[in-house]
């Protein structure tokens, strides 16, 4: 493996796994993948299955540059005409190059009507999947001047697949997990058998007060505060202030 590729690959993996939220993750995926595989345009859009009809739904495209979103919104309206729509149904992650899968792609309605104004000649798509379900489509676009994507570039994208799938899945689950963990202060006081002072400190922690601010308000020593915090960690079943904060609203 080329040394520069290895260093860039590790840098990309680091950025993907240190994102704060889903929007941050999506933007990081687009920016980092474009560093690895240069292209004129890139997009990441959500894929869902309608519960009643089982129809594939594409939505919320995020694009680089952002102006490319106009094309993706038009594509969503006509996605049923795209010969590569089957990628959204595939149960496993695949990297598909338009130049490889459809040699006559330039004569299709999608290319003539949507891609030609942008001078697009080739696409490369990765479907992000988890548990045999497609979650999103990552698509890269190249112009005539850039030429077709290569097999080596397809391999580079495949090398990131497991990281992208796991990061996207865990980030999509985070709001549900945080909602399930969050409990009212009154519930925690009752279920964890907190003292009145512990309840008072926990209320301030939930309000994002610092230790210094709590010390000033309650007029207690640092040793006493740390002792109360340790008791809160033990009673609430957590190991850090951050985990304790996540229990609250």
Legacy VTK file of the C-alpha trace (Angstrom):
# vtk DataFile Version 3.0
C-alpha trace
ASCII
DATASET POLYDATA
POINTS 249 float
0.000 0.000 0.000
1.277 3.477 -0.902
2.511 5.342 2.171
0.616 8.542 1.359
-2.585 6.582 0.769
-2.162 4.804 4.099
-1.709 8.084 5.979
-4.681 9.696 4.240
-6.837 6.613 4.818
-6.115 6.665 8.556
-6.808 10.402 8.724
-10.187 9.851 7.037
-11.127 7.027 9.403
-10.230 9.216 12.384
-12.425 12.078 11.176
-15.351 9.761 10.482
-15.327 8.227 13.959
-14.956 11.523 15.857
-18.005 13.368 14.497
-20.372 15.033 16.954
-23.702 14.467 15.191
-25.264 13.132 12.001
-24.945 16.388 10.069
-21.273 16.578 11.048
-20.797 12.950 9.969
-22.424 13.461 6.567
-20.311 16.530 5.829
-17.183 14.757 7.007
-17.880 11.739 4.799
-18.288 13.932 1.705
-15.249 16.091 2.425
-12.951 13.216 3.355
-13.962 10.935 0.478
-13.436 13.788 -1.996
-9.909 14.129 -0.625
-9.291 10.444 -1.282
-11.055 10.345 -4.653
-11.091 13.736 -6.415
-14.346 14.531 -8.218
-16.384 17.536 -9.282
-19.476 16.705 -7.220
-20.438 14.434 -4.347
-23.700 13.720 -2.554
-25.010 11.676 0.349
-28.744 11.032 0.561
-30.910 9.037 2.924
-32.667 5.858 1.778
-35.822 4.590 3.456
-38.434 1.938 2.735
-42.082 2.970 2.945
-43.597 0.645 5.608
-46.834 -0.023 3.705
-45.795 -0.115 0.044
-42.150 -1.194 0.571
-41.236 1.494 -1.941
-37.696 2.864 -1.863
-37.615 6.530 -0.858
-34.641 8.831 -1.432
-34.518 12.070 0.570
-32.479 14.837 2.190
-29.463 14.973 -0.176
-26.387 16.703 1.204
-24.037 17.821 -1.553
-20.597 19.250 -2.219
-20.779 21.813 -3.614
-24.119 22.683 -2.010
-25.489 24.032 -5.304
-25.438 20.445 -6.659
-28.439 19.704 -4.447
-30.708 21.055 -7.207
-29.694 18.203 -9.484
-30.111 15.572 -6.780
-33.614 16.816 -5.992
-34.485 16.472 -9.680
-32.971 12.979 -9.658
-35.166 11.987 -6.706
-38.228 12.922 -8.745
-37.048 10.644 -11.556
-35.116 7.983 -9.638
-37.338 5.253 -11.126
-35.745 6.005 -14.534
-32.212 5.380 -13.344
-30.756 2.035 -14.386
-28.688 1.939 -11.186
-31.739 2.151 -8.892
-31.167 -1.495 -7.964
-28.246 -0.359 -5.790
-30.787 1.099 -3.320
-32.312 -2.382 -2.957
-29.057 -4.321 -2.530
-28.777 -5.951 0.927
-24.982 -5.629 1.022
-22.704 -2.672 0.382
-21.481 -2.351 -3.188
-19.309 0.124 -5.072
-20.759 0.624 -8.549
-19.101 2.625 -11.333
-21.394 3.881 -14.071
-18.717 3.409 -16.722
-18.380 -0.247 -15.738
-22.018 -1.223 -15.168
-23.631 0.723 -18.053
-21.409 1.442 -21.079
-24.369 3.102 -22.877
-25.189 5.325 -19.900
-24.637 8.576 -21.800
-27.703 7.807 -23.931
-30.063 7.252 -20.989
-32.682 9.906 -20.026
-30.990 10.544 -16.686
-27.668 11.405 -18.321
-29.190 13.373 -21.202
-31.635 15.407 -19.130
-29.915 15.774 -15.751
-26.203 15.068 -16.018
-25.347 16.555 -19.417
-25.812 20.200 -18.275
-23.202 19.513 -15.580
-20.876 17.804 -18.109
-20.997 14.614 -15.991
-19.568 11.552 -17.701
-19.235 9.025 -14.868
-20.571 8.208 -11.401
-19.410 5.971 -8.567
-21.926 4.958 -5.905
-21.605 3.230 -2.543
-24.743 2.094 -0.738
-24.294 2.282 3.030
-25.970 -0.735 4.612
-26.516 -2.301 8.005
-28.245 -5.589 8.784
-29.181 -6.079 5.098
-30.862 -2.669 4.873
-29.677 0.289 2.789
-29.382 3.465 4.883
-27.906 5.966 2.418
-26.328 6.432 -0.998
-22.915 8.047 -1.378
-22.380 9.113 -4.990
-19.366 10.742 -6.630
-19.570 12.479 -10.019
-16.873 13.237 -12.582
-16.921 15.532 -15.583
-15.587 14.854 -19.075
-12.364 16.680 -18.217
-11.789 14.449 -15.153
-12.496 11.181 -16.942
-13.942 7.916 -15.633
-13.372 6.489 -12.169
-10.771 3.735 -12.045
-10.818 0.317 -10.456
-8.121 1.496 -8.041
-10.386 4.328 -6.889
-13.280 1.913 -6.507
-11.019 -0.226 -4.301
-10.159 2.826 -2.182
-13.858 3.461 -1.561
-14.494 -0.207 -0.771
-11.699 -0.051 1.815
-13.752 2.533 3.754
-17.052 0.659 3.539
-17.071 -0.982 6.985
-16.094 2.263 8.704
-18.728 4.272 6.845
-21.468 1.715 7.505
-20.756 1.452 11.212
-20.317 5.193 11.773
-23.543 6.006 9.921
-25.538 3.322 11.718
-24.337 4.207 15.215
-24.872 7.927 14.610
-28.405 7.310 13.321
-29.162 5.344 16.497
-27.725 7.938 18.882
-30.867 10.132 19.216
-32.952 7.061 20.107
-30.383 5.879 22.630
-30.096 9.298 24.256
-33.868 9.602 24.400
-34.125 6.176 26.022
-31.436 7.086 28.571
-32.864 10.486 29.475
-34.956 10.541 32.661
-36.473 13.275 34.740
-34.673 14.461 37.846
-37.567 13.314 40.016
-37.356 9.804 38.567
-33.619 9.609 39.222
-34.072 10.834 42.799
-36.591 8.071 43.466
-35.005 5.174 41.604
-31.418 5.942 42.688
-32.309 6.944 46.275
-30.541 10.300 46.126
-30.191 12.542 49.155
-31.457 16.127 49.090
-27.917 17.469 48.586
-27.219 14.957 45.802
-30.448 16.006 44.113
-29.400 19.647 44.357
-25.994 18.945 42.808
-27.473 16.763 40.074
-29.903 19.527 39.146
-26.976 21.907 38.659
-25.042 19.301 36.631
-28.064 18.958 34.335
-27.943 22.742 33.907
-24.277 22.460 32.827
-22.872 24.255 35.865
-19.128 23.830 36.379
-17.617 22.588 39.651
-16.466 26.117 40.476
-19.959 27.504 39.986
-21.462 24.754 42.143
-18.929 25.420 44.907
-19.795 29.116 44.951
-23.528 28.520 44.999
-23.645 25.788 47.652
-20.728 27.117 49.724
-19.174 23.702 50.236
-15.586 22.474 50.015
-14.148 20.895 46.884
-13.608 17.650 48.788
-17.298 17.552 49.754
-18.421 18.230 46.190
-16.193 15.485 44.772
-17.539 13.070 47.358
-21.126 13.876 46.376
-20.259 13.455 42.677
-18.679 10.056 43.335
-21.841 9.008 45.179
-23.931 10.191 42.226
-21.810 8.191 39.788
-22.166 5.066 41.941
-25.897 5.390 42.555
-26.732 6.277 38.940
-24.507 3.560 37.485
-22.173 5.817 35.474
-18.435 6.449 35.534
-18.052 10.093 34.506
-19.660 13.511 34.689
-20.394 13.345 30.950
-22.289 10.069 31.347
-24.148 11.526 34.313
-25.153 14.580 32.252
-26.540 12.357 29.494
-29.018 10.805 31.922
-30.892 14.074 32.177
-33.176 16.033 29.872
LINES 1 250
249 0 1 2 3 4 5 6 7 8 9 10 11 12 13 14 15 16 17 18 19 20 21 22 23 24 25 26 27 28 29 30 31 32 33 34 35 36 37 38 39 40 41 42 43 44 45 46 47 48 49 50 51 52 53 54 55 56 57 58 59 60 61 62 63 64 65 66 67 68 69 70 71 72 73 74 75 76 77 78 79 80 81 82 83 84 85 86 87 88 89 90 91 92 93 94 95 96 97 98 99 100 101 102 103 104 105 106 107 108 109 110 111 112 113 114 115 116 117 118 119 120 121 122 123 124 125 126 127 128 129 130 131 132 133 134 135 136 137 138 139 140 141 142 143 144 145 146 147 148 149 150 151 152 153 154 155 156 157 158 159 160 161 162 163 164 165 166 167 168 169 170 171 172 173 174 175 176 177 178 179 180 181 182 183 184 185 186 187 188 189 190 191 192 193 194 195 196 197 198 199 200 201 202 203 204 205 206 207 208 209 210 211 212 213 214 215 216 217 218 219 220 221 222 223 224 225 226 227 228 229 230 231 232 233 234 235 236 237 238 239 240 241 242 243 244 245 246 247 248
